[in-house]
């Protein structure tokens, strides 16, 4: 009985394994073409699914080619001819959709590895084709699809190369326009101060005109004085919301350069090869329709599905590019009848995570012990963070306007410093500001008391101290939670804590001792807050009322790196007297300063990855600071 079951399973696998792989591969291609653009705006919903589909698509196509090769060596039947015909379609699938070439920037850097993969897969497919001679009746459509498959796979490898930092860094001087992007000649000659009838066309033009500065910031060369002044003058004249929309377009343009086939396809050579590819598929469809009578009905239908699906998916890619690509909008900027779509270009949300919730939703001790034993502690921390994670809409009219004005004030502050001391460079003046908290703390009425609490804290300790203090004040404050300044301050606080816990790569440059400080503070909080408490407000009140003395005493005895005592002390000073309303606007200014420090110290390549993950507020702050001449990639004086 067992032998009979095993034989049936083997027979079923031999009959359906290749067909299943083919159907799955085509389905994954359709999913990626349609859903890949969504990762710019809905990363939390689609990120894991897209990542899985992206990896699975290459694996399934490669496995299917190997299965066809293995089957062809064993079989001399006529049914194997149609399987040989399927092999070039897998090259088409390995070429991937136009809407996604790389999932991460690292994929682009490994373009040589992908080039080797191209050679191996094309070689395997050719070998399968050669083995089928001289009895293969489908040799003509096979050759036609093979040509289309090689073109598509080569396009993907070309896109990897063009998006690699090696290529971008080596060619940044050559042209202000991206290689391969079709820009009309009359557009290239236009002056940067040109204006258009409608606001969006003007913003699009401004974004493209200054796009080269992002490229230079990413690959390392310094912007000179003229370039900095040009960009800075543009953004000083813009309103807050207009400046944000320009940067949204800039990051969208960057995403298309780094993660799609647009640099390869949207040029004269790309158009020619795309037409050749489509003609080959249509010719193969016609040829197969004349030779199909010798094969099983299911295989015939599946082959028609591959032919029609390949052609249809290419057409869908072209349509999606036309309506969703900002570079295509640029190419048609002069045409007033073109549909310029003022669409969503990032998630327009900020992730939220707070210390008190993280403390309450602790993992069971048995699970923590198992994670330690299996060296999976970091994975457990990530899952714990995901359980506590939420997101809120980013209010551009209030919250971005606040950040915009703060960065502009920073620019004015640095300009004044440079006027007082002409020997200073912008970098030196900026460094003085980043290390000084006095400018923001002076906004508080009890400036001296607050300074004593926070002046000796490192950046990491400051983040956690201000975050816990903000959360305590928010939960125990008697004022309405609907207060705009109050809600904004908490949103900034929870966002920065989220970055520290869930996005350590973005905070790596400034959070050298975060893990030690955070774990000691968390451990100390767990030691005196009752486990029965499951409400943030109750936990905050207990910490606020009883925690300070015990926290300080335990820190002194155990020598821990906890900042809980400092956070409680800060919270009490912010709420002095106890029934007073906290200075939420001034506290928000503190958070913007901490945000600016993190943004400008984060590596540009990490910021460049964010548009493919739904976008990060920190990246917009970084880009705006660079446009205002406050970044690290500029030279000499203003």
Beta strands, then each sheet from edge to edge (+ up, - down):
strand 1: 349-352
strand 2: 390-393
sheet 1: 1+ 2-
end
